[in-house]
Structures are given as structure tokens and as C-alpha cells.
């Protein structure tokens, strides 16, 4: 005769099991996909990517948040604040600022790389209220009028502060060109490239030391802004805002090998997650343009909102989320059909967007 034995679980074991389940549930909740959007007037919006809704806002609005980036495990969000001249380190679980790193005037772009945060700032800028200039960037020139009332050459050049993310201290500051914009890294991570809007150049540096390697001169009056490395590591794509073009630069010789026309005011640029398509935010034409990721032939134009500078794919690569500053919203598109899905509002002067888990976009690339 067979006996059925029912194991007796001790209360202590039950408690331990319950605790383990709670930890697992908490971990699952913590890794729910999210997008973080800087709003220059409201703070940092947190979007629930499962529901595609604005879940909450981290209240750092008075600081004028713009550039943002996440650490590797998504527990810290780094935000460049125009009005306070610092880098705020935000605990993503609580939404609280746990550290502030003094940077300098007009910090704008943030990129995390190999345990360091790279933050652009402009010692020669006076700043100004949000949206003071026609392109929405304090100190910038009016859209479509490069060189008008321009005294860039007489101002101190921009700089890139390199912040150690263990000590949260600026370990060095690298002198760049005027009005530094996007930051990108080489495939091996050893080289950093920075676009300089004010003097139409791309500066190339040793990523760890900041030692200058060379300066790449682009078309006069082009105002280079976005920059992205191709998935195969062979080319960099740079958008020229005022000439409404993108250029393809050889990653070894740094020569321009191709120039492609875009719609007006291209800024943010990124390859799709599979590398087959290149996406460009043509901000002045209220359009996201799609190009072939290898030949750079034009594929499609997708209508979006006003002053859309930055965008990100969702972690599952299914959707494209575009931050549109003058529309105070994030536009959500199907990443394959390019059809509109919805708009997420209440994000006045939306500037940039990144996601966790990390995904490809005009600010971060993985």
C-alpha cells in the first residue's frame, strides 16, 4: 500500500518563501519598462511603456532639465539642468535627487559611457529663460539664420565635463568647439566625437583622457547637431541643421563620404535596432524621416509635432517615441509601419527621452 506524504513546511520556511516571492515581485516591478522625458518646465516625466501613459513626474522643473542619461542598471538618472548649472543624479525608485554635481553654465547634453558621465556646457553662454530663442535653445541662433548676430568666435569655447560616477566628481574638463551638441563614441569605446554647432566642426578626442586627436571641418553654416555611429562601426552620421542635410563620415579617415538632403532642421539621428533603417528628426518640418541604413536612400516621412529634437525606440523595438518640445508631448509611432499610435501630453518643452531597459535612440545607443 502506497502512502501519500504531505511535507510539513515550518513557519520559518513559509516566511522565507513569502519574502522571496515579495522580492521577486518587487524586482519584476522595478524592471517594468519605462521612458524618462525631460520637460524644461515640468521636470522629468516617467512614462509607463506597458500602458503608454505618463505615470508620474519627478519635480525638478525649475532647474530647466534638458540632457539625460541612465546608468547601467537603471537605478540612477542623470539630468543636465540649465538653470542651476549642474548635473542632478536622481534615484529612479524614489524620484529624489540624491546628488548634485556642479558643472558650469548652460549644461545641455549628457552621455554615460564606461562608468563616466560626459556633460557638455558653455562657459561663454548667458543662458536665458526656456524657449528664449527661436530654436528653443537659449543662446542659440534663430532657426534658418546661421551667422545672424553671431559672435560665437569671440566667446569662450564649449567644454565637456567628465564625471566619475563612483565619486560624483568632475575629474577633468575638455575644451571643445563652440556650442557643443551631440556626443558619440567609437566602436571600441576609445574615441569620443563631439559636434560643435557654433563652428561647424566635429572634435575627436581620446575618451578616457580627453586628449584631442583631430578636428573635422564640415560645410560652413551647417550647424552640426546630432551624431551617431553606424551599427557596423564604419561610419558616423552627422545632421547639419541649418543646411538641412546629413553627412556620412568614414570612421577611420574622418572624410565625408556622402551628403544626403533632409527636410528642414535635422537634429536627432539614430539607427533602428536592427540597423536596417536610419531615423532623423527634421524639427523645423515637423517630420521624422526614414532612410535606408546602408545606402541612405530616402524611405519615408512621418508627420509629428513641433520642435521634435530627440527620440527613442522602446526596449522591445516595437515603437518609436519622439519628444516634441513645442507640442508639449511625446508622439508614439509604430516602429515598422510608422503609423501614429498616440500622443502623451503634459510635458511642456519636452527635450530628450531615454528608456529602461536601455534601447537605441538619438541620445543613447546600445
C-alpha positions as CSV (number, residue, x, y, z in Angstrom):
1,X,0.0,0.0,0.0
2,X,1.3,3.4,-1.0
3,X,1.4,6.2,1.4
4,X,0.9,9.8,0.4
5,X,3.2,12.0,2.4
6,X,2.4,15.7,2.6
7,X,5.6,17.6,3.6
8,X,5.2,19.8,6.6
9,X,6.7,23.3,6.0
10,X,7.9,25.1,9.0
11,X,6.6,28.6,9.7
12,X,10.1,30.0,9.3
13,X,10.4,28.4,5.8
14,X,7.0,29.8,4.9
15,X,8.1,33.3,5.9
16,X,11.3,32.9,3.9
17,X,9.4,31.7,0.9
18,X,6.9,34.6,1.2
19,X,9.8,37.1,1.5
20,X,11.5,35.6,-1.6
21,X,8.3,35.9,-3.6
22,X,7.9,39.5,-2.5
23,X,11.5,40.3,-3.5
24,X,10.9,38.6,-6.9
25,X,7.7,40.6,-7.4
26,X,9.4,43.8,-6.4
27,X,12.3,43.1,-8.8
28,X,9.7,42.4,-11.6
29,X,8.0,45.7,-10.8
30,X,11.4,47.5,-10.8
31,X,12.2,46.2,-14.3
32,X,8.9,47.2,-15.8
33,X,9.8,49.2,-19.0
34,X,9.8,53.0,-18.5
35,X,10.7,56.0,-20.5
36,X,12.1,59.2,-19.0
37,X,11.4,62.5,-20.7
38,X,12.9,65.9,-19.7
39,X,10.5,68.7,-19.7
40,X,12.2,72.1,-19.3
41,X,9.2,73.5,-17.5
42,X,7.8,70.5,-15.5
43,X,10.7,68.2,-14.6
44,X,11.2,64.6,-15.7
45,X,8.2,62.7,-16.9
46,X,8.1,59.0,-16.3
47,X,6.1,57.0,-19.0
48,X,4.8,53.5,-18.3
49,X,5.6,51.8,-21.5
50,X,3.2,48.9,-20.9
51,X,0.3,51.4,-20.6
52,X,1.8,54.2,-22.7
53,X,0.7,56.7,-20.1
54,X,2.5,59.4,-18.1
55,X,2.8,57.7,-14.7
56,X,4.4,60.5,-12.7
57,X,6.8,63.4,-12.9
58,X,10.0,64.0,-10.9
59,X,9.7,67.6,-9.8
60,X,12.9,69.3,-11.0
61,X,11.1,71.6,-13.4
62,X,12.6,74.9,-12.0
63,X,16.0,73.6,-12.8
64,X,15.4,73.6,-16.5
65,X,16.2,69.9,-17.2
66,X,17.4,69.0,-20.7
67,X,20.0,66.3,-21.4
68,X,19.6,63.0,-19.6
69,X,21.1,59.5,-19.5
70,X,20.8,56.4,-17.3
71,X,23.5,54.3,-15.5
72,X,23.8,50.7,-16.5
73,X,21.2,49.2,-14.1
74,X,18.7,52.0,-14.5
75,X,18.8,53.0,-10.8
76,X,20.2,56.4,-11.4
77,X,19.0,59.0,-13.9
78,X,21.5,61.8,-14.7
79,X,20.0,65.1,-15.8
80,X,21.7,68.3,-17.0
81,X,20.0,71.4,-15.6
82,X,20.2,74.7,-17.4
83,X,19.1,77.0,-14.6
84,X,21.1,75.5,-11.8
85,X,24.2,74.7,-13.9
86,X,24.6,71.2,-12.5
87,X,24.1,67.5,-13.1
88,X,21.3,66.1,-10.9
89,X,21.5,62.4,-10.0
90,X,18.0,61.0,-9.4
91,X,17.2,57.8,-7.7
92,X,14.7,56.3,-10.2
93,X,12.9,54.3,-7.5
94,X,12.0,57.3,-5.3
95,X,12.3,60.2,-7.8
96,X,14.6,62.0,-5.4
97,X,17.7,63.9,-6.3
98,X,20.5,62.1,-4.3
99,X,23.5,64.0,-5.7
100,X,24.2,67.3,-7.5
101,X,27.4,67.8,-9.4
102,X,28.4,71.4,-10.3
103,X,29.1,71.6,-14.0
104,X,29.0,75.2,-15.2
105,X,26.9,77.5,-17.4
106,X,24.3,76.0,-19.7
107,X,24.9,72.3,-19.3
108,X,23.0,70.5,-22.1
109,X,23.9,67.0,-23.3
110,X,24.6,64.0,-21.1
111,X,26.1,60.7,-22.2
112,X,27.1,57.8,-19.9
113,X,30.0,55.7,-21.0
114,X,32.2,53.2,-19.2
115,X,31.4,54.5,-15.7
116,X,31.7,58.2,-16.5
117,X,29.2,60.8,-17.4
118,X,30.1,63.2,-20.2
119,X,28.3,66.6,-19.9
120,X,28.5,69.5,-22.4
121,X,28.4,73.0,-21.1
122,X,29.1,76.5,-22.4
123,X,31.1,78.9,-20.2
124,X,30.5,81.8,-22.6
125,X,26.7,81.5,-22.6
126,X,24.5,83.8,-20.7
127,X,21.6,81.4,-20.8
128,X,18.0,82.8,-20.6
129,X,14.5,81.7,-20.0
130,X,13.2,78.4,-21.5
131,X,12.5,78.8,-25.2
132,X,14.1,82.3,-25.4
133,X,15.4,81.7,-28.8
134,X,13.6,80.7,-32.0
135,X,15.0,77.2,-31.9
136,X,14.2,76.7,-28.2
137,X,17.8,76.7,-27.1
138,X,19.0,79.7,-25.0
139,X,22.0,81.3,-26.6
140,X,21.3,79.6,-30.0
141,X,20.7,81.5,-33.2
142,X,17.3,81.8,-34.8
143,X,16.2,78.9,-37.0
144,X,17.5,79.1,-40.5
145,X,19.7,82.1,-39.9
146,X,23.2,80.9,-39.3
147,X,25.6,83.7,-38.6
148,X,23.0,86.4,-37.8
149,X,24.1,88.5,-34.9
150,X,26.6,85.8,-34.2
151,X,29.7,86.4,-32.1
152,X,30.4,82.7,-31.4
153,X,34.1,83.2,-32.3
154,X,34.6,85.8,-29.6
155,X,33.1,83.6,-26.8
156,X,34.9,81.0,-24.8
157,X,34.6,77.6,-26.4
158,X,32.3,75.0,-25.0
159,X,33.6,72.2,-22.7
160,X,32.8,68.6,-21.8
161,X,32.9,67.8,-18.1
162,X,33.9,64.2,-17.4
163,X,32.2,63.0,-14.2
164,X,33.4,59.9,-12.3
165,X,30.2,58.1,-11.4
166,X,31.7,56.4,-8.3
167,X,32.8,59.6,-6.6
168,X,30.4,62.0,-8.5
169,X,33.2,64.5,-9.1
170,X,34.3,66.2,-12.3
171,X,37.7,64.6,-12.9
172,X,38.5,66.7,-16.0
173,X,37.0,69.2,-18.4
174,X,37.8,69.0,-22.1
175,X,37.8,72.1,-24.2
176,X,35.8,71.7,-27.4
177,X,34.5,74.0,-30.2
178,X,31.7,76.5,-29.9
179,X,28.2,75.4,-28.9
180,X,28.9,71.7,-28.4
181,X,26.0,69.4,-29.2
182,X,25.9,65.6,-29.6
183,X,28.4,63.1,-28.3
184,X,29.2,59.7,-29.7
185,X,31.8,57.0,-29.1
186,X,33.8,54.7,-31.4
187,X,33.0,51.0,-31.6
188,X,36.0,50.2,-29.3
189,X,35.0,52.9,-26.9
190,X,38.4,54.6,-27.0
191,X,37.4,57.6,-29.0
192,X,34.8,60.3,-28.4
193,X,33.4,62.5,-31.1
194,X,31.6,65.8,-30.4
195,X,29.6,68.0,-32.8
196,X,30.2,71.8,-32.5
197,X,27.2,73.7,-33.8
198,X,28.9,77.2,-33.5
199,X,32.0,76.5,-35.6
200,X,30.8,73.7,-38.0
201,X,33.2,71.1,-36.7
202,X,33.4,67.6,-35.2
203,X,36.0,67.3,-32.4
204,X,37.7,63.9,-31.9
205,X,39.2,63.0,-28.5
206,X,40.6,60.2,-26.5
207,X,37.6,59.2,-24.5
208,X,39.4,58.5,-21.2
209,X,41.9,61.3,-21.1
210,X,40.1,63.9,-23.2
211,X,43.3,64.4,-25.2
212,X,42.5,66.0,-28.6
213,X,43.1,63.8,-31.7
214,X,41.8,65.9,-34.6
215,X,39.1,68.3,-35.7
216,X,36.9,67.5,-38.7
217,X,35.7,70.6,-40.6
218,X,32.2,70.4,-42.1
219,X,30.3,72.7,-44.5
220,X,30.3,76.3,-43.4
221,X,27.0,77.4,-41.9
222,X,25.8,73.8,-41.5
223,X,25.5,73.8,-37.7
224,X,26.1,70.1,-36.9
225,X,24.0,68.7,-34.1
226,X,23.2,65.0,-33.9
227,X,25.8,62.3,-34.4
228,X,25.5,58.5,-34.4
229,X,27.9,55.6,-35.2
230,X,26.6,53.1,-37.7
231,X,26.0,49.6,-36.3
232,X,28.9,48.1,-38.3
233,X,31.2,50.8,-36.8
234,X,32.3,52.0,-40.2
235,X,30.6,55.4,-40.4
236,X,29.4,58.3,-38.4
237,X,26.2,60.1,-39.4
238,X,26.0,63.9,-38.5
239,X,23.0,66.1,-39.1
240,X,23.5,69.7,-40.4
241,X,20.6,71.6,-39.0
242,X,20.9,74.9,-41.0
243,X,21.7,73.2,-44.3
244,X,19.1,70.5,-44.0
245,X,21.5,67.7,-44.8
246,X,23.1,64.8,-43.2
247,X,26.7,63.8,-43.8
248,X,28.3,60.3,-43.6
249,X,31.8,60.4,-42.3
250,X,34.3,57.5,-42.6
251,X,35.1,56.3,-39.1
252,X,38.8,55.7,-39.9
253,X,39.8,58.5,-42.3
254,X,37.2,61.0,-40.9
255,X,36.5,62.1,-44.5
256,X,32.9,62.9,-45.6
257,X,31.9,60.2,-48.0
258,X,28.3,61.0,-48.6
259,X,25.9,64.0,-48.2
260,X,22.2,63.5,-48.2
261,X,19.4,66.1,-48.3
262,X,16.8,66.1,-45.5
263,X,13.8,68.1,-44.6
264,X,14.3,71.3,-42.6
265,X,16.2,71.4,-39.4
266,X,17.5,67.9,-38.8
267,X,18.7,67.3,-35.3
268,X,18.3,63.9,-33.6
269,X,19.6,60.9,-35.5
270,X,19.7,57.2,-34.8
271,X,19.8,53.8,-36.5
272,X,16.9,51.4,-35.8
273,X,17.7,48.5,-33.5
274,X,18.3,46.1,-36.4
275,X,20.4,48.7,-38.3
276,X,18.3,48.5,-41.5
277,X,16.9,52.0,-41.1
278,X,18.2,55.4,-40.2
279,X,15.8,57.9,-38.5
280,X,16.2,61.6,-38.4
281,X,14.1,64.2,-36.6
282,X,13.6,67.1,-39.0
283,X,12.5,69.5,-36.3
284,X,11.5,72.5,-38.4
285,X,9.5,70.4,-40.8
286,X,7.6,68.6,-38.0
287,X,8.7,65.3,-39.5
288,X,10.7,62.1,-38.7
289,X,12.4,60.9,-41.8
290,X,13.4,57.4,-42.5
291,X,16.4,56.4,-44.6
292,X,17.9,53.1,-45.7
293,X,20.5,52.2,-43.0
294,X,23.1,51.2,-45.6
295,X,22.6,53.3,-48.8
296,X,21.0,56.3,-47.0
297,X,18.3,56.4,-49.7
298,X,15.1,58.1,-48.5
299,X,12.3,55.7,-47.4
300,X,9.5,57.6,-45.7
301,X,8.4,60.8,-44.0
302,X,6.4,60.6,-40.8
303,X,4.4,63.7,-39.5
304,X,5.0,64.5,-35.9
305,X,4.7,67.6,-33.7
306,X,6.6,70.8,-33.3
307,X,10.3,71.1,-32.4
308,X,10.9,67.4,-32.1
309,X,14.6,67.0,-31.3
310,X,15.1,63.7,-29.7
311,X,13.6,60.2,-29.9
312,X,14.0,56.7,-28.6
313,X,12.8,53.2,-29.6
314,X,11.0,51.2,-26.9
315,X,13.1,48.3,-25.4
316,X,11.1,45.8,-27.5
317,X,11.9,47.8,-30.6
318,X,8.1,47.9,-31.5
319,X,7.5,51.7,-31.1
320,X,9.3,54.9,-31.7
321,X,8.8,57.7,-29.1
322,X,9.5,61.3,-30.2
323,X,9.9,64.2,-27.8
324,X,8.3,67.3,-29.3
325,X,9.0,70.4,-27.3
326,X,6.7,72.9,-28.9
327,X,3.8,70.4,-28.9
328,X,4.5,69.7,-25.1
329,X,4.1,66.0,-25.9
330,X,5.7,62.7,-26.8
331,X,4.5,61.2,-30.1
332,X,4.3,57.4,-30.2
333,X,4.7,55.7,-33.6
334,X,4.7,52.1,-34.8
335,X,8.4,51.4,-35.5
336,X,7.7,49.3,-38.6
337,X,4.7,50.8,-40.3
338,X,5.5,54.4,-39.0
339,X,1.8,54.9,-38.2
340,X,0.8,57.1,-35.3
341,X,-0.3,55.3,-32.1
342,X,-0.9,58.1,-29.6
343,X,0.3,61.3,-28.1
344,X,1.4,61.6,-24.4
345,X,0.9,65.2,-23.2
346,X,1.5,67.3,-20.2
347,X,5.3,67.5,-21.0
348,X,5.9,71.2,-21.6
349,X,9.0,71.9,-23.7
350,X,9.9,68.2,-23.9
351,X,13.6,68.0,-24.7
352,X,15.0,64.4,-24.6
353,X,14.0,60.9,-24.0
354,X,15.7,57.6,-22.9
355,X,14.3,54.2,-21.7
356,X,15.0,51.5,-19.3
357,X,15.7,48.7,-20.2
358,X,18.1,50.6,-22.4
359,X,17.2,51.0,-26.1
360,X,18.5,52.8,-29.2
361,X,17.7,56.4,-29.8
362,X,19.1,59.8,-30.6
363,X,20.7,60.2,-27.1
364,X,21.6,56.7,-26.1
365,X,22.8,53.9,-28.3
366,X,23.3,50.2,-27.3
